[in-house]
């Protein structure tokens, strides 16, 4: 497609969306920022590495290299909060997760937000929509799995340590309960802390595309990064992100592979 949008097509009834692992920031936007490092700090670090096996399972993998600080393709394009009353970041974030300002001066205005949406948000969702339509033409039902990760401790967003596996189904609306139950059981068998529809119930992707009655079952997985990274007590420009170490990530990758296999097994069953 383009240098910043990647679509690896498979024919299995599974799409893996990776919307937040990108760190690319156009030079014009980077010049407006307080710190390029700060603007990249909230990336879903290395999620594309964690799920590098997905295409081998026959899944279609859709990812963007664009940083979420440019535009967040997992937010409501109308600007409405997905978590009313709770701290969050917007379509074109103006702060980090910790509430630190990203811009030196003026923040993106309506014209700038519309331009970023046209350049990045709309093509990402056009790709998802096209792959959903293609695979639904081949299968009675498919699973859209939205892959995320976040620091284990972000006091502005949640109290204490986040469970490792955070499964989001938009309170049960985005997928069949049998699918979420299978994913939950797989995660709990790992002994890692697991929650369904806790702090993270699923973002715009899960809520927009999850239409169980139409054969499209969407589920979000938000991982706490301590499961695959050596998280420092306090992040600084000198220690974040920590390096990706295969031996550390190997503790969680088999669980993730089994989760995707559960998704495939569900999708391949007759409806």
Buried (B, 14 or more C-beta within 10 A) or exposed (E): EEEBBBBEBBEBBBBBBBBBBBBBBBEEBBEBBBBBEBBBBBBBBBBBEBBEEBBEBBBBBBBBBBBBBBBBBBBBBEEEEBEEEEBBBBBBBEBBBBEEEBBEEEBBEEEBBBEBBEBBBBBBBEBBEEBBEBBBEEBEBBBBBBBBBBBBBBEEBBEEEBBBBBBBBBEBBBBBEEBBBBBBEBBEEBEBBBBBBBBBBBBBBBBBBBBBEEBBBBBBBBBBBBBBBEBEEEBEEEEBBBEEEEEBBEEBBEBBBBBBBBBBEBBBEEE
